[in-house]
Amino acid sequence: MKAELFTAAALGLAAAATPAQAADDFPFRANDNAVWATIGGQHLNYAETWQGQTPDSESGWLPGGSVGASILTVDDGRAPLRNFYARLEGSYSAGAADYRGQYQNGTATTTTTDETVITGSARVGRAFMLLPVALIPYAELGYRYWDRNITGSGGYDETYHNLSYAGGLMVQYSPMRRWMLTGDGAFGYTFQARMHAQEPYNANYTLGGEPTWHVGGQVGYTFSRQWEAIGLVRYTQLGYGLSPGVNTPLGTAMEPDSITRETTLQVGLSYHFF
């Protein structure tokens, strides 16, 4: 009889604990099963290096925004993809930046550039619930398109494309009801980088792969079961390596090493479908 009473008590405690655990991780699952949109600004800072000098640089704030969606599967041992995390995100920014440098023909100038930056990324990972903290290591594949149209006399247009891969870690912490804090960081490399210089140069450059990394943070406040207000900051750095020589109408030319630094500040809304 004592054994039966003990078994019944144990089963009762297990049944009582299951809803509590589900309730404890609900804020994370709601946060990670969502779609969102944000608006704000991105500060672009680009610099080329050649023989210890900086022949070209440009910087400026570009207005823009992003949209995204993520899913986090249930923590169920019977599920084929337990605690599986996936995320898609795209961003767009455009505006003017200050340009200081020289054209490919060697003409020095100070002018402005019309900038357009489009990025996309896909992540897959797995969540580990260490309540009140969730850890999500992930792998990421990214794409970046950048159009820089140098204005003024002698100006021309250049377009850059590259892919990137990275490994990262996202850390989520819910300090109190309705609040969610997220930190994120990843490191990887660019690859398949290309640049096309339009007329009068009309040349295609193959750029070398270089390290890329990003860190960021997000604050979220859930003001209803489905809706959350979010604010985020993100810093991204990526590089392009020296290109081989390319024949142009002005002779053989090369694209030097470069570093791009981007700081993003945005606010927006997230809709939880969990």
N, C-alpha and C positions, 0 to 999 in steps of 0.2 A: 504493500500500500504506500509506504514511504517513497519507493522508487517511482510509482505512478504519479504521486503528487509532485515529486521533483521534476519529472518529465513534463507534466502539464504546466508547471510554473515556468520552466525553461521555454516551452513553446509560446506561452503567453508573453514572456519578455521579448522573444524574437519578433513576434508579431507587432508588439508595441514599438520596437526599435526601428522597424522598417519604414513606417511613415515618417518618423522623426528624421531619419537619414535623408529620405526623399525631400523633406521640407528644408533640410539644411542646405542641400545642393541646388535647390530650385533657383536661387538668384543667378547661379552660374549657367545653368541650362537655359534659363530665359535669356540671359545676356548673349549666349553663343548660338541660339537659334533665332536669328533675327535678320532683318534687312535694314539698311541705313543710308542716309544721305547727309553730306556735310558741305558747308561753304566756308570760304576764308581766303587766306593768302599764302603764297609760297615765295620765299626769298631765294632767288637763283644766284649763285656765285660760281663763275666758271673761270679757270685760268689755265693757260698753256705754258709749258716750260721747254726751253730750247737752249742748251749750252749754258745753263745757270741763269738764264734771263726769262722774262715773261713777255713774249711778243704780243699776246692777245689776252684780254680779260674782259669780263662783263658781269654786271650785277644789277639786281633790281627786284622789287616786289611785283609778283604776278597774281592777280585775282584768279580764283578757280574753285573747284569743288571735287567731291568724290562720291561714289556710290559703291555699295558692297552688300554681300550676303554671306552668312556662315551657318553651319549646322554642327550640332554635337549630339551623337547618338546616345541612347540610354545605357546606363551602367547595369547591364543584364548579362549574366554568364551564358545565357542561351542565345544571345544575339551574335551573329557572325562578325559584326564590327562593333565591338564593345568600346564605348567612350571614343569613338572615331570622330575626329575634328576635320572639317574642310571649310575653306574660305576663298571667296573670289572678291577682288576689289579692282576698281578702275578709277583713274583721276584725270582731270583736265585742268590746265591753267594756261593763261595767255595774257600778254601785256608787253610793255616796253621796258628795256634795260639799258643801262649806260655802258657803252663800248669804248674801250681804250686799247689801241693796238695798231696793227698794220694789215693791209690786204695781202693776198698771196703775191702780188707784184711788188711788194716791199713798201708801198705807200703808207706812211704813218697817218693815223687819223684818230679823232675823238668824236664819236657820234652816238646814235642810239640803234638798238636792234629791236625788231618786232619778234617776240618769242611765243612759241607754242610748244607746250610739253604735254604729252599724253603717256600715261603709264598703265600697266595692268599687271596683276599678280595672282597666283593661285597657290594655296597652301594646303598641305595635308599633314595631320599629326594625330596624337593621342593625348587625351586628358587624364591627369592623375589628380584625384580629389584628396587633398590633405587639409580638410576643412579647418579653419575658414579660408584656406588658400587653394587655388587650382593651378597646377602646372601643366602647360601644353607645349612640349617640344614638337617642332615641325620642320618640314622641308618645304622650300619655296622656289617657284619658278617665276621669273619676272620678264617683262618687256617694257622698253622705253623708246618713245619717238620724240625727237626734238628738232624743231625747225627754228633756225636763227636767220632772220632776214636783216642784213646790215643795210641801213638806210643811207641816204645822201649820195653825193657824187662818187662814183666808183664802187658803190655798194653792190652786193649780190646776195644770193640765198644759199644756205647750206642746210642739209637735212641729215640727221644722225638716227641710226637704228641700232639697238643691241638687245640681246637676251642676257639673263643673269640667273645664277642658281645660288642658293644660300641655305644654311641650316640655322635655326633660331629657337628661341624659348619665349613663350608668353606666360606671364605670371599675373593672376587675377586675385584680388583680395576684396572681401566685402566687410568693411569695418563695422557697419551697422545697417539696419534695415533701409532699403531703397538705394543705398550707395554702392558703387562698384569702382574700384581702382584697378587699372591695368597697366603693366609695364611690359615692354616688348623689345627684343634685340635680336639681330641676325648678322651673320658674316658669310660672304661668298665671293664669287668672281663674275665679271662680265665675260661674255663670249659672243661670237658672231656679230661683232661690232663693225658697222659700215658708216661711211660719210660720203655724201654726194654734193659736190660743188657745182652749182648751175652756171649758166653763161655769165661771163665770157670764158670761164675756166673749163666747164663741162668735164669733170673728172670724178672718178670713183676711187675711194680710198678704203683699204682694209685695215682696220685698227686693231691693235693688240689687246688681249684680255688683261684686266687689272683687278685688284681687290675692290669689293664693294661691301658696305655695311650700313645698317640703319638701327637707330634706337628711338624709342618713343614712349609716350605715356598718354593715358586717357582717363578722364573722370566722367562717370555716368550717374545720373539721378533718375530713378524710376518714379514718375509721378502718377502712373496708373498701371494696371496689370500689364498692358501691352506697350505703353509708350515710355521712352527714356530720352532725356536730354543729355547730350554728350559734348565734351570739349576735348580736343586732342592737340598734342604737339609732337612733331616727328623731325628727326634729323637724318638725312641720307647723304652718303658720300660714295661716289663711284669714279673710276678712272678709265681712261682710254690709253692704250700704249702706242708707241711710235709706229707709223705705217711704213711699208716699203715705198720706194720712189715710184711716182706715177707720171707718165707723160701728159702734159697739158699744152694748150696753144702757146703758153709762155715758157715752155721748157719743163724739165723734170722737177717735181715738187713732192714734198713729204708733209704729212701731218704729224706734229710733235706730240709728246706725252701731254696729258691734260688731267685735271682734277675738277670734278663738279661737286659742289656742296649745296644742298637744298634744305631749308628750314621751313616746315609747314605748320601753320596755325589755323585750326578750323573748329567750327561749332556746328551742331546739327541734331537730328532726331533719329532714333532707332525704334523699329517696330518689332516686338517680340511675338513670334508665332508659336512658341512652346506653351 
